[in-house]
Amino acid sequence: MSATRGEIPNESPAVPLRSGALSLIETVGQSLAAIAPTLTPALNVSVVAGLAGIGCWMSYFIGTVGVVIVAASVGILAARHPEAGSYFVYIGRSLGPYAGALAGWAMISAYIFTGVAVALSFVILLGNFLAAFSIVLNAPSRCAALLLFIGTVTYAAYRDIKLSSRAGFILEIISIGIMIVITVFVVRAHGSVIDPPQLAISSFNYAAVFSALPFVIFSFVGFESSATLAKESANPRRNIPLSVIGCAVFAGIFFTLMSYFIVFGSGDDPAALGKSSAPFGDVAVRAGLGWASTIVYFAALISVFACCLASINAAARLLFSMGRYQFLHRSMGRVHRAHRTPHRAILLCAGLLTAICLAMMPAGFLEAFGYTGTFASFGFVVVYLALCIVAPMDLKRSREMRPLHVVIGLVGAALMCFVIFGSLVPVPAYPYNILPYAFLGYMASGGIWFAVLKAKSPRVLVSIQHDLEG
C-alpha cells in the first residue's frame, strides 16, 4: 500500500502498537531481562561491596524489602491503567499532569543511563572473557565492540517486540542457570555455607550499608519495565502485576544470596572485591575453579545483551507515549507499519546511548559503569517514591483503598527516602557526591520545558486524563 502525501512510508501516527502480542512468559522476559540478574554477581557486587563492606548482603536485603513493596504498588496501578506510558500516566492521573510529565522525564533518563551502564559493562565483560584466551582488546577494538553491541541491540528492538522479549527471557534463564551451578561448586569447595563475620550483623557499619543502597537499587532496576508493554501484552491487568512482583521477589532472593556467597568466597575481603572488575571470576579462581570464570563471563555477556535490549524497549515506549500525548515531539509517537514498533523512539534511544557511552569512555569503563549506574538509579528511586504515594490515592478514588494499602505505601515511601538520604549522607567521594545534583539539574531542565509547554498549550497537559496512545 502506498503512502499518502506527506506521510513517510512504513510509518504513521495512526498505527497502534501490536496489541495482545506478548504472553505472560514474554512479559516476564521484559522485566527479567531488564534486571539482568547475572550482571550483579558478575560486576555490580564490586561497587556495592566497596561501599557497604562486610554488610554487602544486608544492603541487598534492605533493597529487596523496598523494591518488593514498590512492586506491589506498581502492580496495583498496572492492573488499573494498562498504558504504554505507565509511570507518567499513573502519576499524572493522581498528582496532576505536570507531575506525570516529570515522572516520565525521570524514567527516560533512568532507562537510557541503564542502557549506557550495561553497554559499558559489555566491554568490561568481553575483556574478561577474551582474557581467558590470552586476547587483549586495545582501545580501538573496545570502541568497535561497543558500537557493534549497540547496533545489534538496536536492530533487535526495532524489528519485533515479541521476538526480543522472548529472546530476553531465554537468554536470562540460561545465564542464571550457569551462575547458580558454578556457585554450588564454589560453596562445595569451601565446605560450608556458614560465614561468621557476615552473620555478625551487629558489627556492620550501617552508614556504609545505607550508602550503597542507590547502587543496590540499580541492581534491581528494570523489574517494573514490563509495565511499559501493557499495550502489547495479552491480559495486561493480570500479566503485568505478576511479572513486576514476581521478578522483584526472585531478583531480591538471588542478589542477597549471591552477594553473601561472593563475599564469603573472597575470604571476607570486600575491599578487594570493590577494586575488582571480575568479582565472581576472582572468587571462582580462589576456589580452584579457574575454568568457571570463562563460563561466568560468557553468561554475563548474554545477560547484558538482554538487559540493554529491555532498557531500549522500555525507554522507547515511554518516549512513544509522551509523543502521543504531545509532551515530546509527535514523531516519537510514530509506529512502524510492518514491525509495529515505535521505531523513531528506538532510534533516538540508540543515538543517545551511543553519544553518552563515547563521552564516558575517557573516565574508564569500570568507573563510568559506576557513575552512569548510580545516575540511572536516581530516576528510578524518585519515581518509585511517587508510585508508593500514588497507589493508595488511586485506590481511594474508586473506594477500594484499605488500611493495608496505606501501610504498604508508607513503608515503601520511607524506604525510598532512606535510599535518597543514603546517597547524600555521609557525603560520598567525588564524583559520586555531585551525581545527585547533576540529576536535579536534569530534572530542572525538564521542569522548565514542561512549564513552557503548559503556558503555550495548556490542553496538552490536560490530555493525560484520556487515553491517546492508540
C-alpha positions as CSV (number, residue, x, y, z in Angstrom):
1,M,0.0,0.0,0.0
2,S,1.5,3.3,-1.0
3,A,1.9,6.2,1.5
4,T,-0.4,9.2,1.3
5,R,1.0,12.6,0.5
6,G,3.2,14.0,3.3
7,E,3.5,10.6,5.0
8,I,6.7,8.6,5.3
9,P,6.3,5.0,4.0
10,N,6.1,2.3,6.7
11,E,5.1,4.6,9.5
12,S,2.1,6.5,10.7
13,P,0.9,8.1,13.9
14,A,-2.4,6.3,13.5
15,V,-0.8,2.8,13.5
16,P,-1.1,1.2,17.0
17,L,1.4,-1.0,18.8
18,R,0.9,-4.7,18.4
19,S,-1.9,-5.3,20.8
20,G,-2.0,-8.6,22.7
21,A,1.2,-9.9,21.1
22,L,3.0,-10.9,24.4
23,S,2.2,-13.8,26.6
24,L,2.9,-13.9,30.3
25,I,6.3,-15.6,29.7
26,E,7.3,-12.8,27.2
27,T,6.1,-10.1,29.6
28,V,8.2,-11.7,32.4
29,G,11.0,-11.8,29.9
30,Q,11.0,-8.0,29.6
31,S,11.3,-7.4,33.4
32,L,13.7,-10.3,33.9
33,A,16.0,-9.1,31.0
34,A,15.9,-5.5,32.2
35,I,17.1,-6.6,35.7
36,A,19.9,-8.7,34.2
37,P,20.3,-10.8,37.4
38,T,23.6,-12.3,36.4
39,L,25.2,-8.9,36.0
40,T,25.1,-8.3,39.7
41,P,27.4,-11.2,40.8
42,A,29.5,-10.7,37.6
43,L,30.1,-7.0,38.2
44,N,27.6,-4.9,40.2
45,V,28.6,-6.5,43.5
46,S,32.0,-4.9,43.2
47,V,30.6,-1.4,43.6
48,V,28.2,-2.5,46.5
49,A,30.9,-4.4,48.4
50,G,33.3,-1.4,48.0
51,L,30.7,0.9,49.6
52,A,28.9,-1.4,52.1
53,G,31.9,-3.6,53.2
54,I,31.1,-6.8,55.0
55,G,27.4,-5.8,55.2
56,C,27.1,-6.1,51.4
57,W,24.3,-8.8,51.7
58,M,22.4,-6.6,54.2
59,S,22.3,-3.8,51.6
60,Y,20.8,-6.2,49.1
61,F,18.3,-7.5,51.7
62,I,17.1,-4.0,52.7
63,G,16.9,-3.1,49.0
64,T,14.8,-6.2,48.4
65,V,12.2,-5.2,51.0
66,G,11.9,-1.8,49.5
67,V,11.7,-3.0,45.9
68,V,9.1,-5.6,46.6
69,I,6.9,-3.0,48.3
70,V,7.3,-0.7,45.3
71,A,6.5,-3.7,43.1
72,A,3.2,-4.2,45.0
73,S,2.4,-0.5,44.3
74,V,3.2,-0.9,40.7
75,G,1.1,-4.0,40.4
76,I,-1.9,-2.1,41.8
77,L,-1.5,0.7,39.3
78,A,-0.7,-1.5,36.3
79,A,-3.9,-3.5,36.8
80,R,-5.9,-0.3,36.7
81,H,-4.1,1.6,34.0
82,P,-2.7,-0.6,31.2
83,E,-0.9,2.1,29.2
84,A,2.5,2.2,27.4
85,G,3.3,5.4,29.3
86,S,2.9,3.5,32.5
87,Y,4.6,5.6,35.2
88,F,3.9,9.1,33.8
89,V,0.3,8.1,33.3
90,Y,0.0,6.5,36.8
91,I,1.4,9.6,38.5
92,G,-0.2,12.2,36.2
93,R,-3.7,10.9,36.8
94,S,-3.3,11.2,40.6
95,L,-0.8,14.1,41.2
96,G,-1.6,16.1,38.0
97,P,-0.2,16.1,34.5
98,Y,2.8,18.2,35.4
99,A,4.0,15.7,38.0
100,G,3.3,12.9,35.5
101,A,5.4,14.6,32.8
102,L,8.3,14.9,35.3
103,A,7.9,11.3,36.2
104,G,8.2,10.3,32.5
105,W,11.2,12.6,32.2
106,A,12.9,10.9,35.1
107,M,12.2,7.4,33.8
108,I,13.5,8.2,30.4
109,S,16.9,9.2,31.9
110,A,16.8,6.1,34.1
111,Y,16.3,3.6,31.3
112,I,18.8,5.4,28.9
113,F,21.5,5.5,31.6
114,T,20.8,1.9,32.5
115,G,21.4,1.1,28.8
116,V,24.6,3.1,28.9
117,A,25.9,1.4,32.0
118,V,25.2,-2.1,30.7
119,A,26.7,-1.3,27.3
120,L,29.9,-0.2,29.0
121,S,29.8,-3.3,31.2
122,F,29.6,-5.4,27.9
123,V,33.1,-4.2,27.1
124,I,34.4,-5.0,30.6
125,L,32.9,-8.5,30.5
126,L,34.1,-9.1,26.9
127,G,37.6,-8.2,28.0
128,N,37.4,-10.6,31.0
129,F,36.0,-13.4,28.7
130,L,38.7,-12.9,26.0
131,A,41.5,-12.7,28.6
132,A,40.9,-16.4,29.2
133,F,42.1,-17.0,25.7
134,S,45.0,-14.5,26.0
135,I,43.3,-12.0,23.8
136,V,43.7,-8.3,24.9
137,L,41.4,-5.6,23.5
138,N,43.1,-2.4,22.6
139,A,41.3,1.0,22.7
140,P,40.0,0.9,19.1
141,S,38.9,-2.7,19.5
142,R,36.9,-1.8,22.7
143,C,35.3,1.1,20.9
144,A,34.4,-1.0,17.9
145,A,32.9,-3.7,20.2
146,L,30.8,-1.1,22.0
147,L,29.4,0.3,18.7
148,L,28.7,-3.2,17.3
149,F,26.9,-4.2,20.5
150,I,24.7,-1.1,20.5
151,G,23.9,-1.6,16.8
152,T,22.9,-5.2,17.3
153,V,20.7,-4.3,20.3
154,T,19.0,-1.5,18.3
155,Y,18.3,-3.8,15.4
156,A,16.6,-6.4,17.7
157,A,14.5,-3.7,19.4
158,Y,13.5,-2.1,16.0
159,R,12.3,-5.4,14.4
160,D,9.9,-7.2,16.8
161,I,8.9,-6.8,20.5
162,K,7.7,-10.4,20.7
163,L,11.0,-11.8,19.5
164,S,13.1,-9.5,21.6
165,S,11.1,-10.2,24.8
166,R,11.1,-14.0,24.2
167,A,14.9,-13.9,23.5
168,G,15.5,-11.9,26.7
169,F,13.6,-14.5,28.8
170,I,15.5,-17.4,27.2
171,L,18.9,-15.7,27.5
172,E,18.4,-14.8,31.1
173,I,17.2,-18.3,32.2
174,I,20.4,-19.8,30.6
175,S,22.7,-17.3,32.2
176,I,21.1,-17.6,35.7
177,G,21.3,-21.4,35.5
178,I,25.0,-21.2,34.7
179,M,25.6,-18.8,37.6
180,I,23.8,-21.0,40.1
181,V,25.6,-24.2,39.1
182,I,29.0,-22.5,39.4
183,T,28.0,-21.0,42.8
184,V,27.2,-24.6,44.0
185,F,30.7,-25.6,43.0
186,V,32.3,-22.7,44.8
187,V,30.3,-23.4,48.0
188,R,31.4,-27.1,47.9
189,A,35.0,-26.0,47.6
190,H,34.7,-24.1,50.8
191,G,32.8,-27.0,52.6
192,S,30.4,-24.8,54.4
193,V,27.7,-22.1,54.0
194,I,28.3,-20.5,57.4
195,D,30.4,-17.3,57.4
196,P,30.5,-15.9,61.0
197,P,31.8,-12.4,60.0
198,Q,28.8,-11.9,57.7
199,L,26.3,-13.2,60.2
200,A,27.5,-10.8,63.0
201,I,25.0,-8.2,61.9
202,S,25.5,-6.0,65.0
203,S,29.1,-5.3,63.8
204,F,28.0,-3.9,60.4
205,N,28.7,-0.2,59.5
206,Y,25.1,0.7,58.8
207,A,26.1,4.1,57.4
208,A,28.1,2.3,54.8
209,V,25.3,-0.2,54.3
210,F,22.8,2.6,53.5
211,S,25.3,4.5,51.4
212,A,25.3,1.5,49.0
213,L,21.5,1.5,48.6
214,P,21.4,3.7,45.5
215,F,23.6,1.3,43.6
216,V,21.7,-1.7,45.1
217,I,18.5,-0.2,43.6
218,F,20.4,0.0,40.3
219,S,20.8,-3.8,40.5
220,F,17.0,-4.2,40.6
221,V,16.0,-1.5,38.2
222,G,14.0,-2.9,35.3
223,F,11.8,-5.1,37.4
224,E,9.0,-2.6,36.6
225,S,9.7,-2.3,32.9
226,S,7.1,-4.8,31.7
227,A,4.5,-2.2,32.6
228,T,5.6,-0.2,29.6
229,L,4.5,-3.1,27.4
230,A,0.9,-3.0,28.7
231,K,-0.4,-2.1,25.2
232,E,1.3,-5.1,23.7
233,S,0.7,-7.7,26.4
234,A,-2.2,-10.2,26.4
235,N,-4.4,-9.7,29.5
236,P,-2.2,-6.8,30.9
237,R,-4.3,-6.4,34.1
238,R,-3.1,-9.8,35.2
239,N,0.2,-10.4,33.4
240,I,1.9,-7.0,34.2
241,P,1.4,-7.2,38.1
242,L,2.5,-10.9,38.0
243,S,5.6,-10.0,36.0
244,V,6.6,-7.0,38.1
245,I,6.1,-8.5,41.6
246,G,7.4,-12.0,40.6
247,C,10.6,-10.6,39.1
248,A,11.3,-8.3,42.1
249,V,10.9,-11.2,44.6
250,F,13.1,-13.5,42.5
251,A,15.8,-10.9,42.0
252,G,15.9,-9.9,45.6
253,I,16.5,-13.5,46.8
254,F,19.1,-14.2,44.1
255,F,21.0,-11.0,44.8
256,T,21.1,-11.4,48.6
257,L,22.3,-15.0,48.4
258,M,24.8,-14.3,45.7
259,S,26.4,-11.3,47.4
260,Y,26.7,-13.4,50.6
261,F,28.5,-16.2,48.8
262,I,30.7,-13.9,46.8
263,V,31.9,-12.1,50.0
264,F,32.4,-15.5,51.7
265,G,34.3,-16.8,48.7
266,S,36.6,-13.7,48.7
267,G,37.8,-14.6,52.2
268,D,35.6,-11.8,53.7
269,D,37.6,-9.1,51.9
270,P,35.0,-6.7,50.5
271,A,37.8,-4.0,49.9
272,A,39.4,-6.3,47.4
273,L,36.1,-7.1,45.8
274,G,35.4,-3.3,45.4
275,K,38.5,-3.0,43.2
276,S,37.8,-6.0,41.0
277,S,36.3,-5.8,37.5
278,A,35.7,-9.6,37.7
279,P,34.4,-10.3,41.2
280,F,32.7,-13.6,40.6
281,G,35.6,-14.8,38.4
282,D,38.1,-13.9,41.2
283,V,36.0,-15.9,43.7
284,A,35.9,-18.9,41.3
285,V,39.7,-18.8,40.8
286,R,40.2,-18.6,44.6
287,A,38.1,-21.7,45.0
288,G,40.3,-23.6,42.5
289,L,37.7,-23.3,39.7
290,G,39.6,-21.1,37.2
291,W,37.8,-22.8,34.3
292,A,34.5,-21.5,35.7
293,S,35.3,-17.8,35.3
294,T,35.2,-18.0,31.5
295,I,31.8,-19.6,31.6
296,V,30.6,-17.0,34.1
297,Y,31.5,-14.1,31.9
298,F,30.0,-15.7,28.8
299,A,26.8,-16.0,30.8
300,A,27.1,-12.3,31.9
301,L,27.6,-11.2,28.2
302,I,24.3,-12.9,27.4
303,S,22.6,-11.2,30.3
304,V,24.0,-7.8,29.3
305,F,22.6,-8.0,25.8
306,A,19.2,-8.9,27.1
307,C,19.3,-6.0,29.7
308,C,20.3,-3.4,27.1
309,L,17.6,-4.6,24.8
310,A,15.0,-4.4,27.5
311,S,16.2,-0.9,28.5
312,I,15.8,0.4,25.0
313,N,12.4,-1.2,24.7
314,A,11.2,0.4,27.9
315,A,12.7,3.9,27.2
316,A,11.2,3.8,23.6
317,R,7.7,3.0,24.9
318,L,7.9,6.0,27.3
319,L,9.0,8.3,24.5
320,F,6.3,6.9,22.3
321,S,3.6,7.5,24.9
322,M,4.8,11.0,25.7
323,G,5.0,11.8,21.9
324,R,1.4,10.6,21.5
325,Y,0.4,12.9,24.4
326,Q,2.4,15.7,22.7
327,F,4.7,16.1,25.8
328,L,7.5,15.5,23.3
329,H,7.8,15.9,19.6
330,R,5.0,14.0,17.9
331,S,7.4,11.9,15.8
332,M,8.2,9.9,18.9
333,G,4.6,8.6,18.7
334,R,5.0,7.1,15.3
335,V,4.8,3.3,14.8
336,H,6.4,1.3,12.0
337,R,3.7,-0.2,9.8
338,A,5.3,-3.6,9.3
339,H,7.1,-4.2,12.7
340,R,4.6,-2.3,14.8
341,T,7.4,-0.9,17.0
342,P,8.0,2.8,18.0
343,H,11.0,2.8,15.6
344,R,11.7,6.6,15.8
345,A,11.8,6.5,19.6
346,I,14.1,3.4,19.4
347,L,16.5,5.1,17.0
348,L,16.6,8.2,19.3
349,C,17.4,5.9,22.3
350,A,20.2,4.3,20.3
351,G,21.6,7.7,19.3
352,L,21.6,8.9,22.9
353,L,23.1,5.6,24.1
354,T,26.0,5.9,21.6
355,A,26.7,9.5,22.4
356,I,26.8,9.1,26.2
357,C,28.9,5.9,26.0
358,L,31.5,7.6,23.8
359,A,31.6,10.6,26.1
360,M,32.1,8.4,29.2
361,M,34.9,6.3,27.8
362,P,37.8,8.6,28.9
363,A,36.7,8.0,32.5
364,G,37.5,4.3,32.2
365,F,34.9,1.6,31.6
366,L,34.6,0.4,35.3
367,E,34.4,3.9,36.7
368,A,32.0,5.0,34.0
369,F,29.8,2.0,34.8
370,G,29.6,3.0,38.4
371,Y,28.8,6.7,37.6
372,T,26.1,6.0,35.0
373,G,24.5,3.2,37.0
374,T,24.3,5.5,40.1
375,F,22.9,8.3,38.0
376,A,20.2,6.0,36.5
377,S,19.2,4.9,40.0
378,F,18.1,8.4,41.0
379,G,15.5,8.5,38.2
380,F,14.1,5.2,39.3
381,V,14.1,6.0,43.1
382,V,12.2,9.3,42.6
383,V,9.5,7.6,40.6
384,Y,9.4,4.6,42.9
385,L,8.8,7.0,45.8
386,A,6.0,8.7,43.9
387,L,4.4,5.4,43.0
388,C,4.2,4.4,46.6
389,I,2.3,7.6,47.3
390,V,0.1,7.4,44.3
391,A,-1.1,3.7,44.6
392,P,-3.3,4.2,47.7
393,M,-4.6,7.6,46.3
394,D,-5.6,5.8,43.1
395,L,-7.5,3.2,45.1
396,K,-9.2,5.8,47.2
397,R,-10.8,7.4,44.2
398,S,-12.6,4.2,43.4
399,R,-13.3,3.5,47.1
400,E,-11.1,0.3,47.1
401,M,-8.4,1.6,49.4
402,R,-7.8,-0.5,52.6
403,P,-5.6,0.3,55.6
404,L,-3.1,-2.3,54.3
405,H,-2.6,-0.3,51.1
406,V,-1.8,2.8,53.1
407,V,0.8,0.9,55.2
408,I,2.4,-0.6,52.1
409,G,2.6,2.8,50.5
410,L,4.1,4.5,53.6
411,V,6.7,1.8,54.2
412,G,7.7,1.8,50.6
413,A,8.0,5.6,50.5
414,A,10.0,5.6,53.8
415,L,12.5,3.1,52.3
416,M,12.9,5.1,49.1
417,C,13.6,8.2,51.3
418,F,16.3,6.2,53.1
419,V,17.8,5.4,49.7
420,I,17.8,9.1,48.7
421,F,19.2,10.1,52.2
422,G,21.9,7.4,51.9
423,S,23.1,8.8,48.7
424,L,23.7,12.2,50.4
425,V,24.8,11.4,53.9
426,P,27.6,10.7,54.6
427,V,28.8,12.6,51.6
428,P,30.3,10.1,49.1
429,A,33.6,10.6,47.4
430,Y,34.0,12.6,44.2
431,P,32.4,12.4,41.6
432,Y,29.6,10.4,43.3
433,N,29.0,13.4,45.5
434,I,27.9,15.6,42.5
435,L,25.7,13.0,40.8
436,P,22.5,13.8,42.9
437,Y,22.9,17.5,41.9
438,A,23.5,16.6,38.2
439,F,20.2,14.7,38.4
440,L,18.5,17.7,39.9
441,G,19.8,19.8,37.1
442,Y,18.4,17.3,34.5
443,M,15.0,17.3,36.3
444,A,15.1,21.2,36.4
445,S,15.6,21.3,32.6
446,G,12.5,19.0,32.2
447,G,10.5,21.1,34.6
448,I,11.3,24.3,32.6
449,W,10.4,22.6,29.4
450,F,7.0,21.3,30.7
451,A,6.3,24.7,32.3
452,V,6.8,26.4,28.9
453,L,4.6,23.8,27.2
454,K,1.9,24.3,29.8
455,A,1.9,28.1,29.2
456,K,1.8,27.7,25.4
457,S,-0.5,24.7,25.1
458,P,-2.4,24.0,28.4
459,R,-4.6,21.4,26.7
460,V,-1.6,19.2,26.1
461,L,-1.1,18.5,29.8
462,V,-4.8,18.0,30.3
463,S,-4.7,15.3,27.7
464,I,-3.1,12.9,30.1
465,Q,-6.6,12.3,31.6
466,H,-7.5,10.5,28.4
467,D,-6.0,7.5,26.5
468,L,-4.3,8.9,23.4
469,E,-1.8,6.2,22.9
470,G,-3.9,4.3,20.3
